[in-house]
Amino acid sequence: MPPTFVPVSEWAPAELGMPLPPPVTPWERDKAGWAELSGLIGMSAAAVFSAFTLGLLVLATWIAPFVFLTVFRNRSPFVRYHAAQALNVQLTGLIVGVGAVALSVATLGLAAVLAVPITLVFWLTQFGFVIIATSRAEAGEWYAIPAFLAWPMVR
């Protein structure tokens, strides 16, 4: 039997990032694979798309987490939470990347000397935290990605 739905406003606040919901029930634990996929698909799509399309299709990496979020929004708070984390990571990375490109264009390429390495380090750090969040989701645990890597735009 599914657990009672707990609204986001009643979740306990986390130290970093999004607030952590109540403990995972056995019914929710069965959904861990979906929660795991919501993070992996977006980050693996970002890696593949940036390697083979010169970064143009990275703009579409938010689609998979968004689909998981909409499909499981009312069915599984656990999957919804991890899909929202994945979507926040993708949107934050997209905003940082677009900002770096805009800054480089505005300064006629001078800012690219700093913007490109800083953006790459940011994306690699995001990738590392998504791997941690994915392994925690697979274990049936809640995990909050730090807010500086996944701005909590979607809850």
N, C-alpha and C positions, 0 to 999 in steps of 0.2 A: 504494500500500500504506500503511495507516495506521501512524502512529508507535507506538512502544512507550509504554504507559501509565506516567506518572511520578506516584507518589503525592504528595499535598500535603506530606507531611513532608520530602520531598527538594527542594522548591522553594527557591530562594535568597531570603533575606529582603529585603524592600523597605524603603526609608527610611520611607515612610508607608503606612498601610493594610495590605492583604493582601500576602503574599510574591509575588514575580514568578516564574512558571514558566519552563521552558527556552524557547529561541527557537521561533518559529512555523515549522512545516514547510509546504511547499507544499500538502500534503493538508489541513492545518488552515487555511491561508489561504483555501481554498474555503468554509469555514464562517463567514467574517467577517460575512456578512449576518445570520446567525442571532444572532451575538454582538451586532451592532449593534441588532437588533430587541429583544433582551432588555432593553436599557436604555431605548430610546425608548418602548416601549409603556407601561412603568410610569410614566414621567414625563409622557407625554402624557395618560394616563388620569387622573393626579393633577390636571393642569391642567383638563381637561374636566370631570371629576367635581366638583371643588371649585367650578367656575364655575356649573354647572347644578343641583347638588343641595345647595347650601349646605354643602358639605364632608362630607356624610354618607357618600357612596360612596368617599371617599378611603381608608376602611378596607379597601377591596378592591384597592388598587393593587399589592399584593405578589403577587397571584395570577399575573399574566403572567410575571414573573421566576422564580417558583417552578415554573411549568410548564416553562419553558426549562431550568431547573436539573435537574429530574427527567428530562426527555426526553433531554438531552444529557450526563447525569452520567457515563456510561461510554462514550459515543461520541466526545466531543470535549472534551479538556481546555481548549481555547481558549474554546469557548462556555460550558462549565461555569464557568470563571473569571469571565467577564464577566457571566454570569447571577447568580453569587453576589454580585458587586459590585452589580448592580442590586437584588438582593433585600436586601442589607445597607443600601443607600441608602433603599429604601422602608420597611424596618423601623425604621431610625434616625429617619427623618422622622415616622413614625407614633408612635414613643415620645416624641419631642420635642413633637409636637402634643398628644398625650394628657396629657403632663406639664404643658404650658402651660394646658390647659383645667382640669386638676385643681387647679393652683395658683390659677388665677383663681376657681374655685368655692370653694376653701378660704378665700380671703381676701375673699369676697363681692364680687369684681370689682375690687378695688383693684390686684391684681397684673396685671390685664389691660393696664394702661397700659404696663407693660414687657414682659409676656409676648407679647403679640400682635406688636409690631414686631420683637422679637428672633426670634420663631419665623418670621415672614415673611422676614427677612433670611437666616436659616438655610436655609429652603427654597429661596430664590432662589440662594443659594450652591451648594446641592446641585444644583440644576438646571443651573447653569453647569458644574460638574464632570462631570455626567452627559453633557452635550453634548461636552465634551472627550474623555471616555472612549469615547463612541459614535463620534466621528470617528477616534480611535485604533484602535478595534476594526474599523472599516470599512477602515482602512489595513493591518490584519493585525498590529497591535502590541499588546503587553500594556501595560496602564495601571492603576496603583493609585490609586484615589480616596483622598484623605487619610482617616486613621482617625477624625478628629473629625467627619467628615461621613457616613461609612459604617462604623459600628462593626462590626468583623469577627466577626459572630455566626455566619455561615454561610461555610464555606470550600469 
